[in-house]
């Protein structure tokens, strides 16, 4: 099972002694504020974890694969995640123990 | 590009959570990131609705080269973290961009 917001809130309750309502509020707000920054065109740098970057893509020609009809793909902005060195090293270590 | 760091994010959160001491907010952010790193480094996915999911992608073994000596080295397979933005995040980021483009016109 994947890690979710509920489990993150549980960790704040267990480890920091926040009450359940505060813990849930904090976890919600954490992701909400990262989203607000990105929606506002602001890059988010979380040292030790990674950076959420923004990339602007130009308009390019596309095609409807079913009908073959040409439809231009409009210019858009996308979010990319670049893991930090610390996270990359930790994740690689996991692969090592698996082999 | 504008950017915000972890400590600035902690300040923003503290501002919005006036009833909590700033120190608690700082510890909470560190705990959240630590939990997320622990999850990925034990091979476990993260799913945050509306934000996105983090998983591991496998990179197969390959032959690399030592850039100094030119010597070939065998590099073993490894996992790298991967983020897939969720629908709400994708839409909000792109909507913000479309508004910027309109203003620029």
N, CA and C atoms of all chains as a GROMACS GRO file, in nm:
protein
  612
    1UNK      N    1   0.083  -0.122   0.000
    1UNK     CA    2   0.000   0.000   0.000
    1UNK      C    3   0.086   0.126   0.000
    2UNK      N    4   0.044   0.223  -0.077
    2UNK     CA    5   0.121   0.347  -0.092
    2UNK      C    6   0.110   0.435   0.032
    3UNK      N    7   0.209   0.521   0.050
    3UNK     CA    8   0.204   0.624   0.155
    3UNK      C    9   0.105   0.732   0.112
    4UNK      N   10   0.015   0.771   0.203
    4UNK     CA   11  -0.088   0.871   0.171
    4UNK      C   12  -0.085   0.986   0.273
    5UNK      N   13  -0.170   1.087   0.248
    5UNK     CA   14  -0.179   1.199   0.342
    5UNK      C   15  -0.223   1.153   0.480
    6UNK      N   16  -0.313   1.054   0.486
    6UNK     CA   17  -0.363   1.006   0.615
    6UNK      C   18  -0.247   0.954   0.700
    7UNK      N   19  -0.157   0.880   0.634
    7UNK     CA   20  -0.044   0.824   0.709
    7UNK      C   21   0.057   0.931   0.748
    8UNK      N   22   0.074   1.032   0.665
    8UNK     CA   23   0.163   1.143   0.700
    8UNK      C   24   0.108   1.217   0.823
    9UNK      N   25  -0.024   1.238   0.826
    9UNK     CA   26  -0.086   1.305   0.941
    9UNK      C   27  -0.068   1.220   1.066
   10UNK      N   28  -0.079   1.090   1.051
   10UNK     CA   29  -0.060   0.996   1.162
   10UNK      C   30   0.082   1.010   1.219
   11UNK      N   31   0.181   1.027   1.132
   11UNK     CA   32   0.320   1.041   1.177
   11UNK      C   33   0.337   1.171   1.256
   12UNK      N   34   0.268   1.279   1.216
   12UNK     CA   35   0.279   1.406   1.290
   12UNK      C   36   0.214   1.392   1.427
   13UNK      N   37   0.107   1.315   1.433
   13UNK     CA   38   0.039   1.287   1.559
   13UNK      C   39   0.130   1.204   1.651
   14UNK      N   40   0.186   1.097   1.597
   14UNK     CA   41   0.270   1.006   1.677
   14UNK      C   42   0.403   1.070   1.718
   15UNK      N   43   0.469   1.138   1.622
   15UNK     CA   44   0.606   1.182   1.648
   15UNK      C   45   0.614   1.321   1.709
   16UNK      N   46   0.517   1.409   1.677
   16UNK     CA   47   0.527   1.546   1.725
   16UNK      C   48   0.420   1.580   1.828
   17UNK      N   49   0.326   1.489   1.847
   17UNK     CA   50   0.221   1.516   1.944
   17UNK      C   51   0.122   1.623   1.903
   18UNK      N   52   0.114   1.653   1.771
   18UNK     CA   53   0.007   1.743   1.726
   18UNK      C   54  -0.125   1.667   1.742
   19UNK      N   55  -0.237   1.740   1.763
   19UNK     CA   56  -0.362   1.666   1.767
   19UNK      C   57  -0.403   1.629   1.625
   20UNK      N   58  -0.498   1.537   1.612
   20UNK     CA   59  -0.529   1.482   1.479
   20UNK      C   60  -0.577   1.587   1.381
   21UNK      N   61  -0.654   1.683   1.431
   21UNK     CA   62  -0.707   1.788   1.343
   21UNK      C   63  -0.592   1.876   1.292
   22UNK      N   64  -0.503   1.916   1.384
   22UNK     CA   65  -0.388   1.998   1.344
   22UNK      C   66  -0.298   1.924   1.245
   23UNK      N   67  -0.278   1.794   1.273
   23UNK     CA   68  -0.190   1.714   1.188
   23UNK      C   69  -0.246   1.707   1.046
   24UNK      N   70  -0.375   1.685   1.036
   24UNK     CA   71  -0.439   1.675   0.904
   24UNK      C   72  -0.432   1.809   0.830
   25UNK      N   73  -0.459   1.917   0.906
   25UNK     CA   74  -0.457   2.052   0.849
   25UNK      C   75  -0.318   2.084   0.794
   26UNK      N   76  -0.216   2.048   0.871
   26UNK     CA   77  -0.080   2.078   0.830
   26UNK      C   78  -0.039   2.004   0.703
   27UNK      N   79  -0.075   1.875   0.697
   27UNK     CA   80  -0.040   1.795   0.579
   27UNK      C   81  -0.113   1.849   0.456
   28UNK      N   82  -0.242   1.881   0.471
   28UNK     CA   83  -0.319   1.938   0.359
   28UNK      C   84  -0.256   2.067   0.310
   29UNK      N   85  -0.222   2.154   0.406
   29UNK     CA   86  -0.168   2.285   0.372
   29UNK      C   87  -0.029   2.276   0.308
   30UNK      N   88   0.049   2.179   0.353
   30UNK     CA   89   0.183   2.158   0.296
   30UNK      C   90   0.173   2.137   0.144
   31UNK      N   91   0.088   2.043   0.102
   31UNK     CA   92   0.076   2.017  -0.041
   31UNK      C   93   0.004   2.131  -0.113
   32UNK      N   94  -0.092   2.193  -0.044
   32UNK     CA   95  -0.167   2.303  -0.104
   32UNK      C   96  -0.075   2.422  -0.134
   33UNK      N   97   0.015   2.454  -0.042
   33UNK     CA   98   0.104   2.569  -0.063
   33UNK      C   99   0.208   2.540  -0.171
   34UNK      N  100   0.250   2.416  -0.184
   34UNK     CA  101   0.342   2.382  -0.294
   34UNK      C  102   0.267   2.401  -0.426
   35UNK      N  103   0.142   2.356  -0.428
   35UNK     CA  104   0.060   2.372  -0.549
   35UNK      C  105   0.039   2.520  -0.581
   36UNK      N  106   0.010   2.601  -0.479
   36UNK     CA  107  -0.012   2.745  -0.500
   36UNK      C  108   0.111   2.808  -0.563
   37UNK      N  109   0.229   2.773  -0.509
   37UNK     CA  110   0.353   2.830  -0.562
   37UNK      C  111   0.368   2.792  -0.709
   38UNK      N  112   0.350   2.664  -0.741
   38UNK     CA  113   0.370   2.618  -0.878
   38UNK      C  114   0.266   2.680  -0.973
   39UNK      N  115   0.141   2.693  -0.926
   39UNK     CA  116   0.035   2.752  -1.008
   39UNK      C  117   0.067   2.897  -1.039
   40UNK      N  118   0.144   2.958  -0.949
   40UNK     CA  119   0.181   3.098  -0.960
   40UNK      C  120   0.312   3.115  -1.040
   41UNK      N  121   0.364   3.004  -1.094
   41UNK     CA  122   0.487   3.010  -1.174
   41UNK      C  123   0.614   3.010  -1.091
   42UNK      N  124   0.604   2.964  -0.966
   42UNK     CA  125   0.719   2.964  -0.876
   42UNK      C  126   0.774   2.822  -0.857
   43UNK      N  127   0.906   2.808  -0.879
   43UNK     CA  128   0.974   2.681  -0.858
   43UNK      C  129   0.983   2.652  -0.708
   44UNK      N  130   0.974   2.525  -0.667
   44UNK     CA  131   0.980   2.490  -0.525
   44UNK      C  132   1.102   2.402  -0.499
   45UNK      N  133   1.191   2.450  -0.411
   45UNK     CA  134   1.315   2.377  -0.382
   45UNK      C  135   1.314   2.325  -0.240
   46UNK      N  136   1.308   2.192  -0.225
   46UNK     CA  137   1.306   2.133  -0.091
   46UNK      C  138   1.437   2.058  -0.071
   47UNK      N  139   1.532   2.124  -0.006
   47UNK     CA  140   1.667   2.069   0.001
   47UNK      C  141   1.664   1.933   0.071
   48UNK      N  142   1.742   1.840   0.020
   48UNK     CA  143   1.746   1.705   0.074
   48UNK      C  144   1.645   1.614   0.007
   49UNK      N  145   1.537   1.674  -0.046
   49UNK     CA  146   1.433   1.593  -0.109
   49UNK      C  147   1.438   1.611  -0.262
   50UNK      N  148   1.414   1.734  -0.308
   50UNK     CA  149   1.421   1.758  -0.451
   50UNK      C  150   1.355   1.888  -0.489
   51UNK      N  151   1.360   1.919  -0.618
   51UNK     CA  152   1.301   2.044  -0.669
   51UNK      C  153   1.184   2.014  -0.761
   52UNK      N  154   1.078   2.093  -0.746
   52UNK     CA  155   0.968   2.089  -0.841
   52UNK      C  156   0.990   2.206  -0.937
   53UNK      N  157   1.020   2.172  -1.061
   53UNK     CA  158   1.051   2.273  -1.163
   53UNK      C  159   0.934   2.288  -1.259
   54UNK      N  160   0.935   2.399  -1.333
   54UNK     CA  161   0.830   2.423  -1.433
   54UNK      C  162   0.895   2.432  -1.570
   55UNK      N  163   0.832   2.370  -1.669
   55UNK     CA  164   0.885   2.380  -1.806
   55UNK      C  165   0.775   2.424  -1.899
   56UNK      N  166   0.807   2.525  -1.980
   56UNK     CA  167   0.710   2.574  -2.077
   56UNK      C  168   0.732   2.503  -2.209
   57UNK      N  169   0.625   2.445  -2.260
   57UNK     CA  170   0.633   2.372  -2.388
   57UNK      C  171   0.568   2.454  -2.496
   58UNK      N  172   0.635   2.464  -2.610
   58UNK     CA  173   0.578   2.536  -2.723
   58UNK      C  174   0.462   2.459  -2.784
   59UNK      N  175   0.379   2.531  -2.855
   59UNK     CA  176   0.274   2.471  -2.934
   59UNK      C  177   0.340   2.380  -3.038
   60UNK      N  178   0.282   2.262  -3.061
   60UNK     CA  179   0.339   2.171  -3.162
   60UNK      C  180   0.227   2.096  -3.233
   61UNK      N  181   0.257   2.045  -3.354
   61UNK     CA  182   0.151   1.976  -3.427
   61UNK      C  183   0.122   1.841  -3.364
   62UNK      N  184  -0.005   1.805  -3.360
   62UNK     CA  185  -0.043   1.674  -3.307
   62UNK      C  186  -0.141   1.612  -3.403
   63UNK      N  187  -0.186   1.491  -3.369
   63UNK     CA  188  -0.277   1.420  -3.458
   63UNK      C  189  -0.369   1.333  -3.374
   64UNK      N  190  -0.493   1.328  -3.411
   64UNK     CA  191  -0.585   1.236  -3.346
   64UNK      C  192  -0.552   1.096  -3.398
   65UNK      N  193  -0.504   1.006  -3.308
   65UNK     CA  194  -0.458   0.875  -3.356
   65UNK      C  195  -0.570   0.792  -3.420
   66UNK      N  196  -0.694   0.818  -3.383
   66UNK     CA  197  -0.806   0.740  -3.438
   66UNK      C  198  -0.842   0.786  -3.579
   67UNK      N  199  -0.855   0.917  -3.596
   67UNK     CA  200  -0.905   0.968  -3.724
   67UNK      C  201  -0.793   1.016  -3.816
   68UNK      N  202  -0.672   1.036  -3.761
   68UNK     CA  203  -0.562   1.086  -3.841
   68UNK      C  204  -0.569   1.237  -3.863
   69UNK      N  205  -0.672   1.297  -3.807
   69UNK     CA  206  -0.694   1.441  -3.823
   69UNK      C  207  -0.584   1.519  -3.750
   70UNK      N  208  -0.537   1.627  -3.810
   70UNK     CA  209  -0.435   1.710  -3.746
   70UNK      C  210  -0.497   1.807  -3.647
   71UNK      N  211  -0.448   1.804  -3.522
   71UNK     CA  212  -0.496   1.899  -3.421
   71UNK      C  213  -0.373   1.956  -3.352
   72UNK      N  214  -0.354   2.087  -3.355
   72UNK     CA  215  -0.234   2.143  -3.289
   72UNK      C  216  -0.242   2.122  -3.137
   73UNK      N  217  -0.130   2.089  -3.073
   73UNK     CA  218  -0.123   2.079  -2.927
   73UNK      C  219  -0.079   2.217  -2.878
   74UNK      N  220  -0.162   2.278  -2.795
   74UNK     CA  221  -0.137   2.417  -2.756
   74UNK      C  222  -0.016   2.428  -2.663
   75UNK      N  223   0.038   2.549  -2.653
   75UNK     CA  224   0.150   2.575  -2.563
   75UNK      C  225   0.103   2.547  -2.420
   76UNK      N  226   0.188   2.484  -2.339
   76UNK     CA  227   0.146   2.454  -2.202
   76UNK      C  228   0.266   2.456  -2.108
   77UNK      N  229   0.234   2.459  -1.979
   77UNK     CA  230   0.339   2.454  -1.876
   77UNK      C  231   0.322   2.324  -1.797
   78UNK      N  232   0.433   2.254  -1.775
   78UNK     CA  233   0.427   2.127  -1.701
   78UNK      C  234   0.521   2.130  -1.580
   79UNK      N  235   0.488   2.048  -1.480
   79UNK     CA  236   0.570   2.035  -1.359
   79UNK      C  237   0.663   1.915  -1.376
   80UNK      N  238   0.790   1.933  -1.343
   80UNK     CA  239   0.880   1.817  -1.339
   80UNK      C  240   0.944   1.812  -1.201
   81UNK      N  241   0.984   1.695  -1.158
   81UNK     CA  242   1.049   1.678  -1.028
   81UNK      C  243   1.191   1.630  -1.050
   82UNK      N  244   1.285   1.702  -0.989
   82UNK     CA  245   1.426   1.659  -0.993
   82UNK      C  246   1.467   1.620  -0.853
   83UNK      N  247   1.483   1.489  -0.829
   83UNK     CA  248   1.520   1.446  -0.693
   83UNK      C  249   1.656   1.504  -0.654
   84UNK      N  250   1.672   1.536  -0.526
   84UNK     CA  251   1.799   1.584  -0.475
   84UNK      C  252   1.898   1.470  -0.459
   85UNK      N  253   2.026   1.506  -0.442
   85UNK     CA  254   2.131   1.405  -0.433
   85UNK      C  255   2.106   1.307  -0.319
   86UNK      N  256   2.060   1.361  -0.206
   86UNK     CA  257   2.040   1.276  -0.088
   86UNK      C  258   1.933   1.170  -0.114
   87UNK      N  259   1.822   1.212  -0.175
   87UNK     CA  260   1.714   1.117  -0.206
   87UNK      C  261   1.760   1.016  -0.310
   88UNK      N  262   1.831   1.064  -0.413
   88UNK     CA  263   1.879   0.972  -0.518
   88UNK      C  264   1.968   0.863  -0.459
   89UNK      N  265   2.060   0.906  -0.370
   89UNK     CA  266   2.153   0.810  -0.310
   89UNK      C  267   2.077   0.708  -0.224
   90UNK      N  268   1.978   0.757  -0.150
   90UNK     CA  269   1.902   0.666  -0.064
   90UNK      C  270   1.822   0.565  -0.147
   91UNK      N  271   1.764   0.610  -0.257
   91UNK     CA  272   1.684   0.522  -0.341
   91UNK      C  273   1.773   0.418  -0.411
   92UNK      N  274   1.893   0.461  -0.452
   92UNK     CA  275   1.987   0.366  -0.514
   92UNK      C  276   2.027   0.257  -0.416
   93UNK      N  277   2.042   0.295  -0.291
   93UNK     CA  278   2.082   0.198  -0.189
   93UNK      C  279   1.975   0.089  -0.175
   94UNK      N  280   1.850   0.127  -0.194
   94UNK     CA  281   1.741   0.029  -0.187
   94UNK      C  282   1.759  -0.076  -0.296
   95UNK      N  283   1.789  -0.032  -0.417
   95UNK     CA  284   1.807  -0.126  -0.528
   95UNK      C  285   1.921  -0.223  -0.495
   96UNK      N  286   2.024  -0.170  -0.430
   96UNK     CA  287   2.140  -0.253  -0.395
   96UNK      C  288   2.103  -0.369  -0.304
   97UNK      N  289   2.016  -0.341  -0.206
   97UNK     CA  290   1.985  -0.447  -0.109
   97UNK      C  291   1.890  -0.549  -0.170
   98UNK      N  292   1.832  -0.514  -0.284
   98UNK     CA  293   1.733  -0.602  -0.344
   98UNK      C  294   1.799  -0.711  -0.427
   99UNK      N  295   1.922  -0.684  -0.472
   99UNK     CA  296   1.988  -0.778  -0.562
   99UNK      C  297   2.060  -0.889  -0.486
  100UNK      N  298   1.343   3.252  -1.308
  100UNK     CA  299   1.215   3.202  -1.254
  100UNK      C  300   1.210   3.228  -1.103
  101UNK      N  301   1.092   3.266  -1.053
  101UNK     CA  302   1.076   3.281  -0.908
  101UNK      C  303   1.094   3.145  -0.842
  102UNK      N  304   1.147   3.146  -0.719
  102UNK     CA  305   1.156   3.019  -0.649
  102UNK      C  306   1.126   3.037  -0.501
  103UNK      N  307   1.087   2.927  -0.438
  103UNK     CA  308   1.062   2.927  -0.295
  103UNK      C  309   1.138   2.808  -0.236
  104UNK      N  310   1.203   2.831  -0.122
  104UNK     CA  311   1.281   2.724  -0.059
  104UNK      C  312   1.202   2.663   0.056
  105UNK      N  313   1.260   2.558   0.113
  105UNK     CA  314   1.194   2.490   0.225
  105UNK      C  315   1.168   2.587   0.340
  106UNK      N  316   1.269   2.670   0.374
  106UNK     CA  317   1.248   2.760   0.489
  106UNK      C  318   1.142   2.866   0.459
  107UNK      N  319   1.133   2.910   0.332
  107UNK     CA  320   1.028   3.006   0.296
  107UNK      C  321   0.890   2.940   0.300
  108UNK      N  322   0.885   2.814   0.258
  108UNK     CA  323   0.758   2.739   0.264
  108UNK      C  324   0.714   2.725   0.411
  109UNK      N  325   0.809   2.698   0.499
  109UNK     CA  326   0.778   2.687   0.642
  109UNK      C  327   0.721   2.819   0.695
  110UNK      N  328   0.778   2.932   0.649
  110UNK     CA  329   0.726   3.064   0.691
  110UNK      C  330   0.583   3.085   0.644
  111UNK      N  331   0.557   3.050   0.518
  111UNK     CA  332   0.421   3.065   0.463
  111UNK      C  333   0.322   2.982   0.545
  112UNK      N  334   0.361   2.858   0.573
  112UNK     CA  335   0.272   2.769   0.650
  112UNK      C  336   0.250   2.823   0.791
  113UNK      N  337   0.357   2.872   0.854
  113UNK     CA  338   0.345   2.928   0.989
  113UNK      C  339   0.247   3.044   0.990
  114UNK      N  340   0.256   3.127   0.885
  114UNK     CA  341   0.166   3.241   0.873
  114UNK      C  342   0.020   3.197   0.867
  115UNK      N  343  -0.004   3.086   0.800
  115UNK     CA  344  -0.142   3.039   0.784
  115UNK      C  345  -0.189   2.956   0.903
  116UNK      N  346  -0.094   2.909   0.986
  116UNK     CA  347  -0.129   2.826   1.101
  116UNK      C  348  -0.089   2.903   1.227
  117UNK      N  349  -0.149   3.021   1.245
  117UNK     CA  350  -0.109   3.109   1.354
  117UNK      C  351  -0.113   3.046   1.493
  118UNK      N  352  -0.200   2.945   1.511
  118UNK     CA  353  -0.214   2.884   1.643
  118UNK      C  354  -0.102   2.787   1.676
  119UNK      N  355  -0.017   2.752   1.576
  119UNK     CA  356   0.091   2.657   1.602
  119UNK      C  357   0.225   2.729   1.610
  120UNK      N  358   0.309   2.693   1.709
  120UNK     CA  359   0.443   2.754   1.716
  120UNK      C  360   0.523   2.724   1.588
  121UNK      N  361   0.600   2.823   1.540
  121UNK     CA  362   0.678   2.807   1.417
  121UNK      C  363   0.769   2.684   1.424
  122UNK      N  364   0.821   2.658   1.543
  122UNK     CA  365   0.911   2.544   1.561
  122UNK      C  366   0.840   2.412   1.528
  123UNK      N  367   0.713   2.403   1.566
  123UNK     CA  368   0.634   2.283   1.538
  123UNK      C  369   0.611   2.267   1.388
  124UNK      N  370   0.586   2.380   1.321
  124UNK     CA  371   0.563   2.375   1.176
  124UNK      C  372   0.690   2.327   1.107
  125UNK      N  373   0.805   2.380   1.152
  125UNK     CA  374   0.932   2.340   1.094
  125UNK      C  375   0.956   2.190   1.112
  126UNK      N  376   0.934   2.141   1.234
  126UNK     CA  377   0.951   1.998   1.260
  126UNK      C  378   0.855   1.914   1.177
  127UNK      N  379   0.733   1.965   1.161
  127UNK     CA  380   0.632   1.891   1.084
  127UNK      C  381   0.674   1.877   0.939
  128UNK      N  382   0.725   1.986   0.879
  128UNK     CA  383   0.767   1.980   0.739
  128UNK      C  384   0.883   1.882   0.725
  129UNK      N  385   0.976   1.887   0.820
  129UNK     CA  386   1.089   1.794   0.814
  129UNK      C  387   1.042   1.650   0.828
  130UNK      N  388   0.944   1.629   0.916
  130UNK     CA  389   0.890   1.493   0.935
  130UNK      C  390   0.820   1.444   0.809
  131UNK      N  391   0.742   1.530   0.746
  131UNK     CA  392   0.671   1.491   0.623
  131UNK      C  393   0.773   1.448   0.516
  132UNK      N  394   0.877   1.530   0.497
  132UNK     CA  395   0.976   1.500   0.393
  132UNK      C  396   1.055   1.374   0.427
  133UNK      N  397   1.082   1.354   0.556
  133UNK     CA  398   1.155   1.236   0.599
  133UNK      C  399   1.071   1.110   0.574
  134UNK      N  400   0.941   1.118   0.605
  134UNK     CA  401   0.851   1.004   0.581
  134UNK      C  402   0.845   0.971   0.432
  135UNK      N  403   0.842   1.075   0.350
  135UNK     CA  404   0.834   1.053   0.205
  135UNK      C  405   0.963   0.990   0.154
  136UNK      N  406   1.078   1.039   0.201
  136UNK     CA  407   1.207   0.981   0.160
  136UNK      C  408   1.218   0.836   0.207
  137UNK      N  409   1.176   0.811   0.330
  137UNK     CA  410   1.183   0.674   0.382
  137UNK      C  411   1.098   0.580   0.298
  138UNK      N  412   0.980   0.628   0.262
  138UNK     CA  413   0.890   0.545   0.183
  138UNK      C  414   0.955   0.506   0.050
  139UNK      N  415   1.004   0.606  -0.023
  139UNK     CA  416   1.065   0.578  -0.153
  139UNK      C  417   1.190   0.493  -0.139
  140UNK      N  418   1.270   0.518  -0.035
  140UNK     CA  419   1.395   0.442  -0.026
  140UNK      C  420   1.370   0.299   0.023
  141UNK      N  421   1.245   0.268   0.062
  141UNK     CA  422   1.216   0.127   0.087
  141UNK      C  423   1.129   0.071  -0.027
  142UNK      N  424   1.124   0.143  -0.138
  142UNK     CA  425   1.056   0.091  -0.256
  142UNK      C  426   0.906   0.110  -0.254
  143UNK      N  427   0.856   0.195  -0.164
  143UNK     CA  428   0.711   0.212  -0.150
  143UNK      C  429   0.664   0.342  -0.215
  144UNK      N  430   0.561   0.333  -0.297
  144UNK     CA  431   0.507   0.450  -0.367
  144UNK      C  432   0.444   0.550  -0.270
  145UNK      N  433   0.424   0.673  -0.319
  145UNK     CA  434   0.353   0.777  -0.244
  145UNK      C  435   0.239   0.825  -0.332
  146UNK      N  436   0.119   0.834  -0.278
  146UNK     CA  437   0.005   0.884  -0.356
  146UNK      C  438  -0.066   0.995  -0.282
  147UNK      N  439  -0.056   1.118  -0.336
  147UNK     CA  440  -0.120   1.233  -0.273
  147UNK      C  441  -0.227   1.284  -0.370
  148UNK      N  442  -0.353   1.261  -0.334
  148UNK     CA  443  -0.462   1.295  -0.427
  148UNK      C  444  -0.461   1.443  -0.462
  149UNK      N  445  -0.473   1.472  -0.592
  149UNK     CA  446  -0.477   1.611  -0.638
  149UNK      C  447  -0.338   1.672  -0.654
  150UNK      N  448  -0.239   1.608  -0.595
  150UNK     CA  449  -0.102   1.659  -0.606
  150UNK      C  450  -0.022   1.574  -0.705
  151UNK      N  451  -0.015   1.445  -0.676
  151UNK     CA  452   0.057   1.356  -0.767
  151UNK      C  453   0.109   1.233  -0.696
  152UNK      N  454   0.179   1.148  -0.770
  152UNK     CA  455   0.234   1.027  -0.709
  152UNK      C  456   0.383   1.017  -0.738
  153UNK      N  457   0.452   0.956  -0.642
  153UNK     CA  458   0.596   0.932  -0.656
  153UNK      C  459   0.616   0.780  -0.661
  154UNK      N  460   0.699   0.737  -0.753
  154UNK     CA  461   0.729   0.594  -0.761
  154UNK      C  462   0.874   0.579  -0.801
  155UNK      N  463   0.920   0.455  -0.815
  155UNK     CA  464   1.058   0.433  -0.857
  155UNK      C  465   1.058   0.382  -1.001
  156UNK      N  466   1.152   0.429  -1.080
  156UNK     CA  467   1.173   0.377  -1.214
  156UNK      C  468   1.307   0.305  -1.217
  157UNK      N  469   1.309   0.190  -1.284
  157UNK     CA  470   1.432   0.111  -1.291
  157UNK      C  471   1.518   0.155  -1.410
  158UNK      N  472   1.646   0.170  -1.386
  158UNK     CA  473   1.742   0.198  -1.493
  158UNK      C  474   1.830   0.074  -1.507
  159UNK      N  475   1.824   0.007  -1.623
  159UNK     CA  476   1.899  -0.119  -1.639
  159UNK      C  477   2.050  -0.097  -1.634
  160UNK      N  478   2.126  -0.206  -1.610
  160UNK     CA  479   2.274  -0.195  -1.607
  160UNK      C  480   2.325  -0.148  -1.743
  161UNK      N  481   2.436  -0.075  -1.743
  161UNK     CA  482   2.493  -0.030  -1.870
  161UNK      C  483   2.643  -0.015  -1.856
  162UNK      N  484   2.711  -0.004  -1.971
  162UNK     CA  485   2.854   0.022  -1.968
  162UNK      C  486   2.874   0.173  -1.967
  163UNK      N  487   2.951   0.218  -1.869
  163UNK     CA  488   2.981   0.361  -1.864
  163UNK      C  489   3.129   0.380  -1.890
  164UNK      N  490   3.173   0.504  -1.880
  164UNK     CA  491   3.314   0.534  -1.907
  164UNK      C  492   3.365   0.631  -1.802
  165UNK      N  493   3.481   0.606  -1.750
  165UNK     CA  494   3.545   0.701  -1.660
  165UNK      C  495   3.593   0.819  -1.744
  166UNK      N  496   3.534   0.938  -1.720
  166UNK     CA  497   3.567   1.051  -1.808
  166UNK      C  498   3.714   1.092  -1.801
  167UNK      N  499   3.781   1.062  -1.691
  167UNK     CA  500   3.922   1.101  -1.678
  167UNK      C  501   4.014   1.007  -1.754
  168UNK      N  502   3.992   0.876  -1.736
  168UNK     CA  503   4.086   0.778  -1.794
  168UNK      C  504   4.036   0.720  -1.926
  169UNK      N  505   3.905   0.738  -1.955
  169UNK     CA  506   3.850   0.681  -2.077
  169UNK      C  507   3.820   0.532  -2.064
  170UNK      N  508   3.849   0.477  -1.947
  170UNK     CA  509   3.830   0.334  -1.921
  170UNK      C  510   3.681   0.297  -1.911
  171UNK      N  511   3.642   0.182  -1.963
  171UNK     CA  512   3.502   0.136  -1.952
  171UNK      C  513   3.477   0.080  -1.812
  172UNK      N  514   3.360   0.111  -1.759
  172UNK     CA  515   3.321   0.056  -1.628
  172UNK      C  516   3.178   0.004  -1.638
  173UNK      N  517   3.155  -0.112  -1.578
  173UNK     CA  518   3.020  -0.168  -1.576
  173UNK      C  519   2.940  -0.099  -1.466
  174UNK      N  520   2.825  -0.040  -1.503
  174UNK     CA  521   2.739   0.024  -1.402
  174UNK      C  522   2.619  -0.067  -1.378
  175UNK      N  523   2.590  -0.096  -1.251
  175UNK     CA  524   2.480  -0.188  -1.222
  175UNK      C  525   2.346  -0.115  -1.237
  176UNK      N  526   2.240  -0.192  -1.247
  176UNK     CA  527   2.105  -0.136  -1.257
  176UNK      C  528   2.071  -0.060  -1.130
  177UNK      N  529   1.984   0.038  -1.141
  177UNK     CA  530   1.947   0.114  -1.022
  177UNK      C  531   1.806   0.169  -1.034
  178UNK      N  532   1.752   0.215  -0.922
  178UNK     CA  533   1.621   0.279  -0.922
  178UNK      C  534   1.638   0.429  -0.907
  179UNK      N  535   1.550   0.505  -0.973
  179UNK     CA  536   1.549   0.651  -0.956
  179UNK      C  537   1.407   0.696  -0.922
  180UNK      N  538   1.393   0.800  -0.838
  180UNK     CA  539   1.260   0.850  -0.803
  180UNK      C  540   1.193   0.914  -0.924
  181UNK      N  541   1.063   0.896  -0.935
  181UNK     CA  542   0.986   0.955  -1.045
  181UNK      C  543   0.858   1.018  -0.990
  182UNK      N  544   0.825   1.139  -1.039
  182UNK     CA  545   0.702   1.207  -0.994
  182UNK      C  546   0.606   1.223  -1.111
  183UNK      N  547   0.481   1.187  -1.089
  183UNK     CA  548   0.377   1.210  -1.191
  183UNK      C  549   0.276   1.306  -1.131
  184UNK      N  550   0.268   1.429  -1.186
  184UNK     CA  551   0.175   1.527  -1.130
  184UNK      C  552   0.030   1.480  -1.142
  185UNK      N  553  -0.051   1.509  -1.043
  185UNK     CA  554  -0.193   1.474  -1.046
  185UNK      C  555  -0.271   1.574  -1.130
  186UNK      N  556  -0.398   1.539  -1.156
  186UNK     CA  557  -0.480   1.618  -1.247
  186UNK      C  558  -0.497   1.763  -1.199
  187UNK      N  559  -0.527   1.780  -1.070
  187UNK     CA  560  -0.551   1.915  -1.019
  187UNK      C  561  -0.425   2.002  -1.031
  188UNK      N  562  -0.309   1.943  -0.997
  188UNK     CA  563  -0.183   2.019  -1.007
  188UNK      C  564  -0.155   2.056  -1.153
  189UNK      N  565  -0.171   1.959  -1.242
  189UNK     CA  566  -0.146   1.984  -1.385
  189UNK      C  567  -0.234   2.099  -1.435
  190UNK      N  568  -0.362   2.092  -1.399
  190UNK     CA  569  -0.455   2.193  -1.448
  190UNK      C  570  -0.426   2.330  -1.390
  191UNK      N  571  -0.398   2.335  -1.261
  191UNK     CA  572  -0.374   2.466  -1.199
  191UNK      C  573  -0.248   2.532  -1.256
  192UNK      N  574  -0.143   2.451  -1.276
  192UNK     CA  575  -0.018   2.506  -1.330
  192UNK      C  576  -0.040   2.557  -1.471
  193UNK      N  577  -0.112   2.480  -1.550
  193UNK     CA  578  -0.133   2.521  -1.689
  193UNK      C  579  -0.230   2.639  -1.699
  194UNK      N  580  -0.333   2.642  -1.614
  194UNK     CA  581  -0.426   2.757  -1.613
  194UNK      C  582  -0.350   2.885  -1.580
  195UNK      N  583  -0.259   2.876  -1.482
  195UNK     CA  584  -0.180   2.992  -1.445
  195UNK      C  585  -0.097   3.041  -1.564
  196UNK      N  586  -0.045   2.946  -1.640
  196UNK     CA  587   0.038   2.979  -1.757
  196UNK      C  588  -0.047   3.045  -1.866
  197UNK      N  589  -0.167   2.990  -1.890
  197UNK     CA  590  -0.254   3.046  -1.995
  197UNK      C  591  -0.288   3.192  -1.960
  198UNK      N  592  -0.311   3.219  -1.831
  198UNK     CA  593  -0.342   3.358  -1.789
  198UNK      C  594  -0.222   3.448  -1.814
  199UNK      N  595  -0.102   3.396  -1.786
  199UNK     CA  596   0.020   3.475  -1.812
  199UNK      C  597   0.031   3.508  -1.960
  200UNK      N  598   0.002   3.409  -2.044
  200UNK     CA  599   0.011   3.429  -2.189
  200UNK      C  600  -0.089   3.535  -2.235
  201UNK      N  601  -0.211   3.528  -2.178
  201UNK     CA  602  -0.314   3.627  -2.215
  201UNK      C  603  -0.270   3.768  -2.176
  202UNK      N  604  -0.213   3.780  -2.056
  202UNK     CA  605  -0.168   3.912  -2.010
  202UNK      C  606  -0.058   3.966  -2.101
  203UNK      N  607   0.024   3.875  -2.152
  203UNK     CA  608   0.138   3.916  -2.236
  203UNK      C  609   0.092   3.963  -2.373
  204UNK      N  610  -0.029   3.918  -2.415
  204UNK     CA  611  -0.078   3.953  -2.549
  204UNK      C  612  -0.109   4.101  -2.564
   0.00000   0.00000   0.00000
